[in-house]
Amino acid sequence: MFGGLGGYLIYIALIMIIPLWAQSKVKSTYKKYSNKATSSSMTGAQVARKILDDNGLYNVSIQETKGMLSDHYDPRKKVVRLSSGNFHSPSMAASAVAAHEVGHAIQDDQGYAFLKFRSALAPVASLGSNMSFFLILIGFFTGIMELFLFGIIFMSAAVLFQLITLPVEFDASNRAMGQLVSTGIIRNNEERETKKVLNAAAMTYVAAALVAVAELLRFILMYAASRE
């Protein structure tokens, strides 16, 4: 994919820099808007509960969880889990994160196709992520390129999972903005700031997908070169 040692070093730098930049962006944006309260002064937990109830999702519960930005929706247990900072905070960041996770709950309730596909793919993607590099390394060092190819196939499942995650996350953010505005949790002059939080978070998924695709292409090219 990149010729020579210099090109390879540039490639390694890129796959390290892109995720670090995305993580830095989301942390700085989150920190900035964690210090700005919404006009409604509702905590993340209250925001999540209101949007859930407004959409008839009374069966979905809300739980506080440890860690920073550990927020997520558990479709198996029908639980929106919010990190302590977002659970108790009335900030724009907390409202954005809470609404985003509820967006996943709404996707689940409505049978959103990409979410269903991602959930079905998750076990295969997990196996692919764990096995791919192992098979690729063995194939490379032993010269058994069939194992190298199997590693690429396993990696493809993990990369597909990363790509399917993109529409799932973007859709959840779009739903979040719609719900925050329609319920009056944020006002028109707060939309821009709230969207910045959601966009910064989305960049982490974009960065992960770019790196995953680049890695897959590199190994495909290595395999192709070995067959010449």
Buried (B, 14 or more C-beta within 10 A) or exposed (E): EBEEEEEEEEBEEBBEEBBEEBBEBBBEBBEBBBEEBBEBEBBBBBBBBBBBEEBEBEEBBBEBBEEEBEBBBBBEEBBBBBBBBBBBBBBBBBBBBBBBBBBBBBBBBEEBEBBBBBBEBEEBBEEBBEBBBEBBEBBBEEEEBEBBBBBBEBBBBBBBBBEBBBBBBBBBBEBBBBBBBEBEBBEEEBBEBBBBBBBBBBBBBBBBBBBBEBBBEBBBEBBEEEEE
